[in-house]
Amino acid sequence: MVRLVKDKEYVKVKTLDLQGFTRKVSDNGEISYRWSNEYNRIFNYVDLIHGNYYEYKSISSTYGLGSTLYSIKSLSERVSAGLALSIGGLGLYLLYRGEAYYVPALKVDVADEVGAGDVFLSISSYYMVSNNLLDSVVYGVIAGSLKVTNAYKSWFSREDLDRIHSVHRRKVVKISV
């Protein structure tokens, strides 16, 4: 895996979703989450990592959003990747090089949540080619928010994202963890 993600010659931006790494499904269908320090090596070869609270909380020795954020912030000081912790319809936290930001989700009527994280990560990746990490993540949050408004129809255009971004970027808050 590390060999795969090291190669920047062909890929400008690399992102990773924790879902496939930390989530374990037992034979009876129960879901659990496990953290491995092996991930830390990979995180130095990736630009942005996305996970939800459950996928990240196993990094912390105690439970709760505050202790999980503290653990992620500590990890962000040791790896080069930005770490995005999604909290569903409330938005997400971005932790990068010891800095922490809260990016609120748009207030929308939710029709279908499936795929919102995938849309977030793909749109963030797209914008990271020509924008800074925080602005790119804001674009991703906007796109993920708009995606949940319907299951199948067109979700947004680039013009929609640009128009909303100019206003929504001002709602981002740098936080203390």
ChimeraX commands (.cxc) that place a marker at each C-alpha (Angstrom):
marker #1 position 0.00,0.00,0.00 radius 0.5
marker #1 position 2.73,2.50,0.90 radius 0.5
marker #1 position 4.46,1.79,-2.41 radius 0.5
marker #1 position 1.24,2.63,-4.23 radius 0.5
marker #1 position 0.65,5.96,-2.50 radius 0.5
marker #1 position 4.26,7.20,-2.70 radius 0.5
marker #1 position 4.19,7.74,-6.47 radius 0.5
marker #1 position 3.44,11.44,-7.09 radius 0.5
marker #1 position 4.68,11.31,-10.67 radius 0.5
marker #1 position 1.29,10.35,-12.07 radius 0.5
marker #1 position -1.09,11.66,-9.43 radius 0.5
marker #1 position -1.34,15.26,-8.21 radius 0.5
marker #1 position -3.69,14.67,-5.26 radius 0.5
marker #1 position -4.20,11.53,-3.19 radius 0.5
marker #1 position -7.07,11.11,-0.79 radius 0.5
marker #1 position -8.15,8.24,1.40 radius 0.5
marker #1 position -11.40,7.24,3.08 radius 0.5
marker #1 position -10.89,5.47,6.40 radius 0.5
marker #1 position -14.06,3.43,5.97 radius 0.5
marker #1 position -12.29,0.49,4.36 radius 0.5
marker #1 position -9.41,0.51,6.83 radius 0.5
marker #1 position -10.87,0.90,10.30 radius 0.5
marker #1 position -14.27,-0.73,9.85 radius 0.5
marker #1 position -14.51,-4.45,10.59 radius 0.5
marker #1 position -17.67,-6.49,10.08 radius 0.5
marker #1 position -18.07,-9.67,12.12 radius 0.5
marker #1 position -19.64,-12.88,10.84 radius 0.5
marker #1 position -22.94,-11.89,12.47 radius 0.5
marker #1 position -22.89,-8.44,10.82 radius 0.5
marker #1 position -21.78,-6.33,13.79 radius 0.5
marker #1 position -19.57,-3.37,12.90 radius 0.5
marker #1 position -16.55,-2.46,14.98 radius 0.5
marker #1 position -13.67,-0.06,14.43 radius 0.5
marker #1 position -9.96,-0.68,14.99 radius 0.5
marker #1 position -7.04,1.70,14.61 radius 0.5
marker #1 position -3.59,0.56,13.53 radius 0.5
marker #1 position -0.42,2.61,13.85 radius 0.5
marker #1 position 0.45,1.29,10.38 radius 0.5
marker #1 position -1.96,3.95,9.06 radius 0.5
marker #1 position 0.36,6.70,10.27 radius 0.5
marker #1 position 2.99,5.67,7.69 radius 0.5
marker #1 position 0.44,5.82,4.89 radius 0.5
marker #1 position -0.80,9.22,6.04 radius 0.5
marker #1 position 2.51,10.81,5.05 radius 0.5
marker #1 position 1.89,9.91,1.41 radius 0.5
marker #1 position -1.71,11.09,1.18 radius 0.5
marker #1 position -3.00,14.67,0.99 radius 0.5
marker #1 position -6.41,14.31,2.65 radius 0.5
marker #1 position -7.99,11.59,4.78 radius 0.5
marker #1 position -11.72,11.44,5.44 radius 0.5
marker #1 position -13.48,9.54,8.18 radius 0.5
marker #1 position -16.47,9.86,10.45 radius 0.5
marker #1 position -16.43,10.04,14.24 radius 0.5
marker #1 position -16.73,6.26,14.64 radius 0.5
marker #1 position -13.84,5.61,12.27 radius 0.5
marker #1 position -11.57,8.07,14.06 radius 0.5
marker #1 position -12.59,7.50,17.68 radius 0.5
marker #1 position -10.57,4.31,17.99 radius 0.5
marker #1 position -7.42,6.47,17.80 radius 0.5
marker #1 position -8.27,7.90,21.23 radius 0.5
marker #1 position -7.88,6.09,24.54 radius 0.5
marker #1 position -11.09,7.71,25.81 radius 0.5
marker #1 position -14.40,8.27,24.07 radius 0.5
marker #1 position -16.02,11.56,23.26 radius 0.5
marker #1 position -15.72,14.07,20.46 radius 0.5
marker #1 position -13.32,16.30,22.40 radius 0.5
marker #1 position -10.79,13.56,23.14 radius 0.5
marker #1 position -11.08,12.23,19.59 radius 0.5
marker #1 position -10.40,15.70,18.16 radius 0.5
marker #1 position -7.44,16.09,20.51 radius 0.5
marker #1 position -5.99,12.76,19.34 radius 0.5
marker #1 position -6.51,13.66,15.68 radius 0.5
marker #1 position -4.91,17.07,16.23 radius 0.5
marker #1 position -1.90,15.35,17.77 radius 0.5
marker #1 position -1.70,12.99,14.80 radius 0.5
marker #1 position -2.00,15.96,12.40 radius 0.5
marker #1 position 1.21,17.37,13.88 radius 0.5
marker #1 position 3.10,14.20,12.89 radius 0.5
marker #1 position 1.73,13.47,9.41 radius 0.5
marker #1 position 1.52,15.52,6.23 radius 0.5
marker #1 position -2.12,14.73,5.41 radius 0.5
marker #1 position -5.11,16.85,6.29 radius 0.5
marker #1 position -7.49,14.88,8.51 radius 0.5
marker #1 position -11.21,15.46,7.96 radius 0.5
marker #1 position -13.61,14.23,10.65 radius 0.5
marker #1 position -17.17,14.20,9.34 radius 0.5
marker #1 position -20.04,14.75,11.74 radius 0.5
marker #1 position -22.84,14.20,9.24 radius 0.5
marker #1 position -25.36,16.98,8.76 radius 0.5
marker #1 position -23.45,19.23,11.15 radius 0.5
marker #1 position -20.38,19.45,8.90 radius 0.5
marker #1 position -16.83,18.41,9.64 radius 0.5
marker #1 position -13.62,19.23,11.42 radius 0.5
marker #1 position -10.41,19.65,9.46 radius 0.5
marker #1 position -7.18,19.11,11.35 radius 0.5
marker #1 position -3.97,19.94,9.57 radius 0.5
marker #1 position -0.48,20.51,10.94 radius 0.5
marker #1 position -1.80,21.13,14.43 radius 0.5
marker #1 position -4.52,23.58,13.34 radius 0.5
marker #1 position -8.21,22.77,13.70 radius 0.5
marker #1 position -11.18,24.17,11.77 radius 0.5
marker #1 position -14.91,23.59,11.93 radius 0.5
marker #1 position -16.65,23.67,8.54 radius 0.5
marker #1 position -20.45,23.67,8.90 radius 0.5
marker #1 position -22.64,21.77,6.47 radius 0.5
marker #1 position -25.25,23.65,4.48 radius 0.5
marker #1 position -28.71,23.59,6.00 radius 0.5
marker #1 position -30.69,21.47,3.52 radius 0.5
marker #1 position -33.62,19.09,3.43 radius 0.5
marker #1 position -32.12,15.61,3.45 radius 0.5
marker #1 position -33.55,13.07,1.01 radius 0.5
marker #1 position -30.70,10.53,0.74 radius 0.5
marker #1 position -27.44,10.55,2.73 radius 0.5
marker #1 position -25.82,7.69,0.81 radius 0.5
marker #1 position -22.67,8.81,-0.95 radius 0.5
marker #1 position -22.27,12.20,0.74 radius 0.5
marker #1 position -18.81,11.30,2.03 radius 0.5
marker #1 position -17.74,10.04,-1.39 radius 0.5
marker #1 position -18.93,13.27,-3.01 radius 0.5
marker #1 position -17.16,15.30,-0.30 radius 0.5
marker #1 position -13.87,13.51,-0.90 radius 0.5
marker #1 position -14.02,13.58,-4.70 radius 0.5
marker #1 position -14.91,17.28,-4.92 radius 0.5
marker #1 position -12.30,18.19,-2.29 radius 0.5
marker #1 position -9.72,16.27,-4.35 radius 0.5
marker #1 position -10.73,18.04,-7.53 radius 0.5
marker #1 position -10.31,21.48,-5.96 radius 0.5
marker #1 position -7.04,20.56,-4.21 radius 0.5
marker #1 position -5.30,20.49,-7.58 radius 0.5
marker #1 position -5.55,24.30,-7.77 radius 0.5
marker #1 position -6.63,25.51,-4.28 radius 0.5
marker #1 position -5.41,25.30,-0.71 radius 0.5
marker #1 position -6.60,22.47,1.52 radius 0.5
marker #1 position -9.10,24.45,3.59 radius 0.5
marker #1 position -10.84,26.07,0.61 radius 0.5
marker #1 position -10.96,22.68,-1.13 radius 0.5
marker #1 position -12.56,21.06,1.91 radius 0.5
marker #1 position -15.17,23.83,2.03 radius 0.5
marker #1 position -16.03,23.04,-1.61 radius 0.5
marker #1 position -16.29,19.38,-0.64 radius 0.5
marker #1 position -18.60,20.10,2.30 radius 0.5
marker #1 position -20.86,22.21,0.08 radius 0.5
marker #1 position -20.98,19.45,-2.54 radius 0.5
marker #1 position -21.69,16.75,0.05 radius 0.5
marker #1 position -24.46,18.91,1.53 radius 0.5
marker #1 position -26.08,19.43,-1.86 radius 0.5
marker #1 position -25.77,15.74,-2.73 radius 0.5
marker #1 position -28.06,14.68,0.11 radius 0.5
marker #1 position -30.95,16.78,-1.23 radius 0.5
marker #1 position -31.87,14.10,-3.78 radius 0.5
marker #1 position -30.85,10.59,-4.68 radius 0.5
marker #1 position -30.57,10.64,-8.45 radius 0.5
marker #1 position -31.04,14.02,-10.13 radius 0.5
marker #1 position -28.25,16.48,-10.80 radius 0.5
marker #1 position -26.89,17.71,-7.49 radius 0.5
marker #1 position -24.97,20.88,-8.39 radius 0.5
marker #1 position -22.93,22.68,-11.02 radius 0.5
marker #1 position -19.50,24.22,-10.68 radius 0.5
marker #1 position -21.18,27.63,-10.78 radius 0.5
marker #1 position -23.38,26.59,-7.83 radius 0.5
marker #1 position -20.32,25.56,-5.85 radius 0.5
marker #1 position -18.44,28.78,-6.62 radius 0.5
marker #1 position -21.42,30.97,-5.74 radius 0.5
marker #1 position -22.07,29.21,-2.43 radius 0.5
marker #1 position -18.37,28.96,-1.57 radius 0.5
marker #1 position -17.91,32.73,-1.64 radius 0.5
marker #1 position -20.44,33.02,1.21 radius 0.5
marker #1 position -19.93,29.73,3.04 radius 0.5
marker #1 position -16.15,30.13,3.41 radius 0.5
marker #1 position -16.81,32.95,5.89 radius 0.5
marker #1 position -18.65,30.50,8.17 radius 0.5
marker #1 position -15.54,28.38,8.74 radius 0.5
marker #1 position -14.24,28.73,12.30 radius 0.5
marker #1 position -10.73,28.09,13.53 radius 0.5
marker #1 position -11.13,26.23,16.81 radius 0.5
marker #1 position -9.03,25.39,19.82 radius 0.5
marker #1 position -8.73,21.69,20.63 radius 0.5
marker link #1:1,2 radius 0.2
marker link #1:2,3 radius 0.2
marker link #1:3,4 radius 0.2
marker link #1:4,5 radius 0.2
marker link #1:5,6 radius 0.2
marker link #1:6,7 radius 0.2
marker link #1:7,8 radius 0.2
marker link #1:8,9 radius 0.2
marker link #1:9,10 radius 0.2
marker link #1:10,11 radius 0.2
marker link #1:11,12 radius 0.2
marker link #1:12,13 radius 0.2
marker link #1:13,14 radius 0.2
marker link #1:14,15 radius 0.2
marker link #1:15,16 radius 0.2
marker link #1:16,17 radius 0.2
marker link #1:17,18 radius 0.2
marker link #1:18,19 radius 0.2
marker link #1:19,20 radius 0.2
marker link #1:20,21 radius 0.2
marker link #1:21,22 radius 0.2
marker link #1:22,23 radius 0.2
marker link #1:23,24 radius 0.2
marker link #1:24,25 radius 0.2
marker link #1:25,26 radius 0.2
marker link #1:26,27 radius 0.2
marker link #1:27,28 radius 0.2
marker link #1:28,29 radius 0.2
marker link #1:29,30 radius 0.2
marker link #1:30,31 radius 0.2
marker link #1:31,32 radius 0.2
marker link #1:32,33 radius 0.2
marker link #1:33,34 radius 0.2
marker link #1:34,35 radius 0.2
marker link #1:35,36 radius 0.2
marker link #1:36,37 radius 0.2
marker link #1:37,38 radius 0.2
marker link #1:38,39 radius 0.2
marker link #1:39,40 radius 0.2
marker link #1:40,41 radius 0.2
marker link #1:41,42 radius 0.2
marker link #1:42,43 radius 0.2
marker link #1:43,44 radius 0.2
marker link #1:44,45 radius 0.2
marker link #1:45,46 radius 0.2
marker link #1:46,47 radius 0.2
marker link #1:47,48 radius 0.2
marker link #1:48,49 radius 0.2
marker link #1:49,50 radius 0.2
marker link #1:50,51 radius 0.2
marker link #1:51,52 radius 0.2
marker link #1:52,53 radius 0.2
marker link #1:53,54 radius 0.2
marker link #1:54,55 radius 0.2
marker link #1:55,56 radius 0.2
marker link #1:56,57 radius 0.2
marker link #1:57,58 radius 0.2
marker link #1:58,59 radius 0.2
marker link #1:59,60 radius 0.2
marker link #1:60,61 radius 0.2
marker link #1:61,62 radius 0.2
marker link #1:62,63 radius 0.2
marker link #1:63,64 radius 0.2
marker link #1:64,65 radius 0.2
marker link #1:65,66 radius 0.2
marker link #1:66,67 radius 0.2
marker link #1:67,68 radius 0.2
marker link #1:68,69 radius 0.2
marker link #1:69,70 radius 0.2
marker link #1:70,71 radius 0.2
marker link #1:71,72 radius 0.2
marker link #1:72,73 radius 0.2
marker link #1:73,74 radius 0.2
marker link #1:74,75 radius 0.2
marker link #1:75,76 radius 0.2
marker link #1:76,77 radius 0.2
marker link #1:77,78 radius 0.2
marker link #1:78,79 radius 0.2
marker link #1:79,80 radius 0.2
marker link #1:80,81 radius 0.2
marker link #1:81,82 radius 0.2
marker link #1:82,83 radius 0.2
marker link #1:83,84 radius 0.2
marker link #1:84,85 radius 0.2
marker link #1:85,86 radius 0.2
marker link #1:86,87 radius 0.2
marker link #1:87,88 radius 0.2
marker link #1:88,89 radius 0.2
marker link #1:89,90 radius 0.2
marker link #1:90,91 radius 0.2
marker link #1:91,92 radius 0.2
marker link #1:92,93 radius 0.2
marker link #1:93,94 radius 0.2
marker link #1:94,95 radius 0.2
marker link #1:95,96 radius 0.2
marker link #1:96,97 radius 0.2
marker link #1:97,98 radius 0.2
marker link #1:98,99 radius 0.2
marker link #1:99,100 radius 0.2
marker link #1:100,101 radius 0.2
marker link #1:101,102 radius 0.2
marker link #1:102,103 radius 0.2
marker link #1:103,104 radius 0.2
marker link #1:104,105 radius 0.2
marker link #1:105,106 radius 0.2
marker link #1:106,107 radius 0.2
marker link #1:107,108 radius 0.2
marker link #1:108,109 radius 0.2
marker link #1:109,110 radius 0.2
marker link #1:110,111 radius 0.2
marker link #1:111,112 radius 0.2
marker link #1:112,113 radius 0.2
marker link #1:113,114 radius 0.2
marker link #1:114,115 radius 0.2
marker link #1:115,116 radius 0.2
marker link #1:116,117 radius 0.2
marker link #1:117,118 radius 0.2
marker link #1:118,119 radius 0.2
marker link #1:119,120 radius 0.2
marker link #1:120,121 radius 0.2
marker link #1:121,122 radius 0.2
marker link #1:122,123 radius 0.2
marker link #1:123,124 radius 0.2
marker link #1:124,125 radius 0.2
marker link #1:125,126 radius 0.2
marker link #1:126,127 radius 0.2
marker link #1:127,128 radius 0.2
marker link #1:128,129 radius 0.2
marker link #1:129,130 radius 0.2
marker link #1:130,131 radius 0.2
marker link #1:131,132 radius 0.2
marker link #1:132,133 radius 0.2
marker link #1:133,134 radius 0.2
marker link #1:134,135 radius 0.2
marker link #1:135,136 radius 0.2
marker link #1:136,137 radius 0.2
marker link #1:137,138 radius 0.2
marker link #1:138,139 radius 0.2
marker link #1:139,140 radius 0.2
marker link #1:140,141 radius 0.2
marker link #1:141,142 radius 0.2
marker link #1:142,143 radius 0.2
marker link #1:143,144 radius 0.2
marker link #1:144,145 radius 0.2
marker link #1:145,146 radius 0.2
marker link #1:146,147 radius 0.2
marker link #1:147,148 radius 0.2
marker link #1:148,149 radius 0.2
marker link #1:149,150 radius 0.2
marker link #1:150,151 radius 0.2
marker link #1:151,152 radius 0.2
marker link #1:152,153 radius 0.2
marker link #1:153,154 radius 0.2
marker link #1:154,155 radius 0.2
marker link #1:155,156 radius 0.2
marker link #1:156,157 radius 0.2
marker link #1:157,158 radius 0.2
marker link #1:158,159 radius 0.2
marker link #1:159,160 radius 0.2
marker link #1:160,161 radius 0.2
marker link #1:161,162 radius 0.2
marker link #1:162,163 radius 0.2
marker link #1:163,164 radius 0.2
marker link #1:164,165 radius 0.2
marker link #1:165,166 radius 0.2
marker link #1:166,167 radius 0.2
marker link #1:167,168 radius 0.2
marker link #1:168,169 radius 0.2
marker link #1:169,170 radius 0.2
marker link #1:170,171 radius 0.2
marker link #1:171,172 radius 0.2
marker link #1:172,173 radius 0.2
marker link #1:173,174 radius 0.2
marker link #1:174,175 radius 0.2
marker link #1:175,176 radius 0.2
marker link #1:176,177 radius 0.2
view
